[in-house]
């Protein structure tokens, strides 16, 4: 069960991470921040399972930065991606 869960987390990390980077590179910042936030639970889960304490703190920092980015975009028009 643990190896299946780890493989599932790795797949989700690839999906959300690659999607977020592509969105940022395409100037779709709002989508990039959301994909980053959606990937964070998988970062936390896999780092807790593998006892990678530095990655846990880094994941929390990334989530805070993504929330800050979304908050900064709150007052921008919906069709504006940056």
SEDRENDREN-95422 format. One line per 2 residues: number of its first residue (from 0); their letters; for each residue x, y, z of C-alpha. Coordinates in steps of 0.5 Angstrom, whole numbers, padded with zeros to 4 digits. Example, Ala and Ser with C-alpha at 12.3 -4.5 7.8 and 13.67 -1.06 7.14 Angstrom:
0> as> 0025/-0009/0016  0027/-0002/0014;
% end
This chain:
0> xx> 0000/0000/0000  0006/0005/0002;
2> xx> 0009/0004/-0005  0003/0005/-0009;
4> xx> 0001/0011/-0005  0008/0014/-0006;
6> xx> 0008/0012/-0013  0001/0016/-0014;
8> xx> 0004/0022/-0010  0010/0022/-0015;
10> xx> 0005/0022/-0021  0001/0028/-0018;
12> xx> 0007/0032/-0017  0009/0031/-0024;
14> xx> 0002/0033/-0026  0002/0039/-0022;
16> xx> 0009/0041/-0022  0010/0041/-0030;
18> xx> 0003/0044/-0030  0005/0050/-0026;
20> xx> 0011/0051/-0029  0008/0051/-0036;
22> xx> 0003/0056/-0034  0008/0061/-0031;
24> xx> 0012/0060/-0037  0006/0062/-0041;
26> xx> 0004/0068/-0037  -0002/0065/-0034;
28> xx> 0000/0066/-0027  -0007/0065/-0023;
30> xx> -0007/0058/-0026  0000/0057/-0024;
32> xx> -0001/0059/-0017  -0007/0054/-0017;
34> xx> -0004/0048/-0019  0002/0050/-0014;
36> xx> -0003/0050/-0009  -0006/0043/-0011;
38> xx> 0000/0040/-0011  0002/0042/-0004;
40> xx> -0001/0036/-0001  0002/0031/-0005;
42> xx> 0009/0034/-0003  0007/0034/0004;
44> xx> 0005/0027/0004  0011/0024/0000;
46> xx> 0016/0028/0005  0012/0026/0011;
48> xx> 0012/0019/0009  0020/0019/0007;
50> xx> 0022/0023/0013  0024/0029/0009;
52> xx> 0023/0035/0014  0027/0040/0010;
54> xx> 0022/0039/0004  0016/0039/0009;
56> xx> 0018/0046/0011  0020/0048/0004;
58> xx> 0013/0046/0002  0009/0050/0007;
60> xx> 0014/0056/0005  0011/0055/-0003;
62> xx> 0004/0054/-0001  0005/0061/0003;
64> xx> 0008/0064/-0003  0003/0061/-0008;
66> xx> -0003/0064/-0003  0001/0071/-0003;
68> xx> 0001/0071/-0011  -0006/0069/-0011;
70> xx> -0008/0075/-0006  -0004/0080/-0010;
72> xx> -0008/0078/-0017  -0015/0078/-0013;
74> xx> -0016/0086/-0015  -0014/0084/-0022;
76> xx> -0019/0083/-0028  -0021/0076/-0029;
78> xx> -0018/0076/-0036  -0011/0078/-0034;
80> xx> -0007/0073/-0032  -0001/0077/-0029;
% end
